Amino acid sequence: MEETLYSIEIRKEKDVYIGRIYSDVDGVKEFRNPKIEGLLREIAFDIQLALDAFSARSADFSDEEQIEEF
């Protein structure tokens, strides 16, 4: 099964790159940076933080299920 986690839109207005990430969990977030490398770093960092938080919540949920089984 395939599922889209994020959609990313990047554009340039004058001297600033604007990036938007769309997700069902976090909604829409916008980032601005004068350098494309900086913008991509910010977007990747934000997505990584969100995925790490999701993984931690999933692990907590799994631990609770195991406790209830005993």
N, C-alpha and C positions, 0 to 999 in steps of 0.2 A: 504494500500500500504506500502511495506517495502522498506527502502532505507538504504544502508550502508553509514554512515557518515565518519567513520575512520576505517582503518585497522592498527593493531599494531603488530610489529615484535620485539621480544626481544631475545637476545642471549648473551652469555658470551665468551669473548676472554681474555685469561690469567686472570688477576685480575680485569677486568672492564666489567660491564654490558653495553650493547649497545641496545638502543631502537630506533626504527624508527616508525613514524606514517605517514600514507599515507591518503591523502584526496583529493577530487576533487578541493576544495577551496584553501587549503594551500600548496598543493603539498606534498613533502617529507621533514620531519624534523628528525634530528638525535640527540639523547641525549646519554651522557656517564656519568656513575657514578659507583664508586667502590661498592656501596651497592644497592641491588635490591629495598629496600624501598625508597631510595632517587630517583632512576630512575623512579619508579612508581609515586612518588609524582610530579616529574618534568613533566612527560607525562600528568598526570591528570590535573595539573595546566595549562599547555599550551592548552589543549583541552577546559577547562572551560573558559579561556580567549577568545578563538576563538568563542565559543558558545555565550558568553556574548556580544561580539562585533556584532555577527550576529543578535542576538535578538534586540540590540539597533538599528541597521540599519533597521531591519524589522519594528520596532515601528516608526521610523522616516518616513519610506515609507507609513505606514498606516496613520500617521498624515497628510501627504501631500495629500493623496487621500481624506481624510475627508474635508480638506480645499477647495479643488477644487470642491467638491460637492455643497458647499454653494453658 
